[in-house]
Amino acid sequence: MKRAFASMALSALLVGSSVNAYAATPGYTPGVTVTANENSKTGYTATFVYRADPTVTRVMLYSDTFMLWDEQAPQYTGGSNGMNLNNLSPDFKAAYGHLPGDYKTTYWPGGGSGSSRYAVELTKVAGTEDWVTTADLSSGAFVYNFEITKNGITTARLDDPANPALVNTATGLRSLSSLVYVPYNAAKQGTGEYRDRSLELPRTDGKTGVVQTITYPASNGTDRGMTVYLPYGYDAKRATPYNVLYINMGNSGDQFGNEMRWMNEGALPKIVDNLVQQGHEPFVAVSVNYQDWGHSFARIEPDVLNYILPFIESRYNVSKNRAGRGYAGLSAGAGTTANFYLNHPDVFSQFGIWSNGITPNAQQIDLISQYKATTNVHIGLGKWDYVFGGRAMHSTLAANGIRHEFTEIPGGHDWEFWQLMFAKFAKEYLWKLPSCTSPSDPSLVNGACTPELTLNVLPSALNLRTTTGVVQVVIGAASGYSLSGWTVRDVKLSGVSPVSLARSANGATYVATFNKATLSGLPSGSNVPVNATATLAGSGNFGLVQASTTVTVIR
């Protein structure tokens, strides 16, 4: 097949491929080093060291996310109304913009374009080829780049050769920026939902997932770049397929390579690694590039439905039904996500829409209303973002009683904001529905809450040396909850359907009966996890629920 990407020289080749080949400064390490510093207003200082060849005459560090912005700056609503970080007026920058070293707990990092960019020229250490600068940064993952002048020619958008960006080894393309990771200091950085961004930091215990960089056969007959994140402990033979999130970038200025942005600049693998170790359900994430297609949904729709889904579902142990599939994106990728939500709620059940939005029409409202009880939608918007269609989408969904979550916080059209939105989505909403005691519970939100379930497998020790006989699973409501008014249906145990399902005489539980032979795929051992999914229906509402327990399997 044809390859749908252009070759791109690596930044290291532009500035010298060996970062250790030239005269060094004692005590300095090429790349970025973050150290605790009591004299810093954030508690930490990042030291950037660029080791260049002797023909380099200028090195500049820049970032779209290092600058700080006062949360009191007015919301952007279009035109000259409010502060737009992508077209920042000098007056707003002077009134609300601050350098990294001036950190306060009411300031937020971000930017998104040249008018809100932080840039500083590095100082060359005498007698060496090391160029050095520092920045005091708050908690989280920050993108940065270099601009180099060499032999009279200036080249920008270079990553750090000692801390390189992600490369798609299948295409040879490289993501755009390097990242620096800064810990959290509560005493200096303050407290609050978005101050501690430790989820974005790399784990040091080895319990990390894997990012695969590959290509897939696309709808236009070419091989296109793709990245796949597999969580720590991914098991290709796990009885229960993993949930899977398909996630898109927007425009980056490059026609190809955007499939790497979420895995690199977005810190998605770091965030999911940390959530998994906190007890969240691991999931697979898949990203592709659509910038060269102009993010045309007419082209994207068949590519996703007819090519990407079959490709991923045949290659990885992931869900093949809507309950286990999600779609998310930022900017133009959020427009794609909104289109899938409004036109294919039967294919995906989880949606993250950040820095964009589409106002649904009456026909689309009718369609998504049919799935509202089992669909999670998170719309996120930066207060100073120039793309603010999410506000109108939120208002329309709310006016029509469509359950969703809406988050607007100080931020721009940049990775600092998008990292926060993804982390919030993955931690609080992804594959979760609110709980309630019954359909008449006051906590019911537009008919979309479900009781918490318990699971009891009888017998708890399964002797699979013989495959004759049956296994019964008793499904009940957790303490404080009730199945009154609910009907349990579509039960599956580790993906297997029962031969019968009946409500108990007292109505408090349901009993699902399984042929033992159909559970032969369970591994042997003690504390073997088994998972059950079911659909609860009541008062015209329904919701997908999950419960799990462990059993002993004897072979």
PyMOL commands that set and color helices and strands:
alter all, ss='L'
color gray80, all
select helices_A, chain A and resi 11-15+90-96+100-102+114-116+186-189+198-200+258-260+268-277+291-293+297-315+322-324+332-343+362-369+372-374+389-399+415-429+516-519
alter helices_A, ss='H'
color red, helices_A
select strands_A, chain A and resi 2-3+31-36+44-51+56-63+68-70+97-98+107-109+118-121+123-124+130-135+140-150+153-158+167-168+173-174+178-182+210-217+222-230+243-248+283-288+325-330+350-354+376-382+405-409+453-458+461-463+470-477+487-493+500-503+510-515+525-538+541-554
alter strands_A, ss='S'
color yellow, strands_A
deselect
rebuild
show_as cartoon
